[in-house]
Amino acid sequence: MFKKVLEGIRDRVEGTLAVSLIGLDGIAIDAIRSDSVPLEIMGAEFGGFVKAVRLSNTDLDTGDVLQFALVTENYICFLSAVTPEYFVLLVMAPDGNYGRARFELAKAKHLLRDELV
């Protein structure tokens, strides 16, 4: 089930380099990737970021992280919550389609959520 959803994201989002279902600890449950993308490191870093935001949330009252985007020279990365403990990490080329990526991640949330709860 997980692989099918990730393949759907890869096939429908132009510029996808990697897509992964990860736990809050950054460990991939399933992934589709090219060898050039340091997916394990990205997953661990984003997991750490979400944990840090959760800790600071008591002072900021921002609510839980639902989606996080990072744009660099080499990648566009989206981290999108499926449940409070699981996320889809999408890594795209710099010319990837932002709008389509966010749409497909929203669809994936609904497809994956029941499998993970």
PEPEUR-V855323 format. One record per pair of residues at least 4 apart in sequence whose C-alpha atoms are under 6 Angstrom apart, sorted by sequence separation. I is the first residue (numbers start at 1). GAP is how many residues later the second one is. D is the distance in Angstrom with one decimal. If there is no record, write none. Layout:
[[I GAP D] [I GAP D]]
This chain:
[[3 4 6.0] [9 4 5.9] [22 4 5.6] [23 4 5.6] [39 4 6.0] [53 4 5.9] [57 4 5.1] [82 4 5.5] [92 4 5.6] [108 4 6.0] [109 4 5.7] [22 5 5.4] [57 5 5.8] [71 5 4.5] [82 5 5.2] [10 6 5.6] [22 6 4.3] [70 6 5.9] [81 6 4.4] [21 7 5.8] [22 7 5.5] [70 7 5.1] [80 7 5.3] [21 8 5.6] [69 8 5.5] [80 8 5.2] [21 9 5.5] [69 9 4.5] [79 9 5.7] [20 10 5.8] [68 10 5.7] [79 10 4.6] [20 11 4.1] [68 11 5.0] [78 11 5.7] [19 12 5.8] [67 12 5.5] [78 12 5.1] [19 13 5.4] [67 13 4.3] [77 13 5.6] [18 14 5.5] [66 14 5.9] [77 14 4.5] [18 15 4.1] [66 15 5.0] [76 15 5.8] [76 16 5.0] [26 17 4.4] [75 17 5.6] [26 18 4.0] [75 18 5.1] [76 18 5.6] [75 19 5.2] [26 21 5.1] [25 22 5.6] [24 23 5.0] [82 27 4.7] [82 31 5.7] [24 61 5.1] [23 62 5.8] [24 62 5.8] [23 63 4.5] [22 64 5.7] [22 65 5.4] [21 66 5.8] [21 67 4.5] [20 68 5.6] [20 69 5.1] [19 70 5.6] [19 71 4.4] [18 72 6.0] [18 73 5.1] [17 74 5.6] [17 75 5.1] [16 76 4.3] [15 77 5.2] [15 78 5.1] [15 81 4.4] [14 82 5.6] [14 83 5.9] [13 87 6.0] [13 88 5.7]]
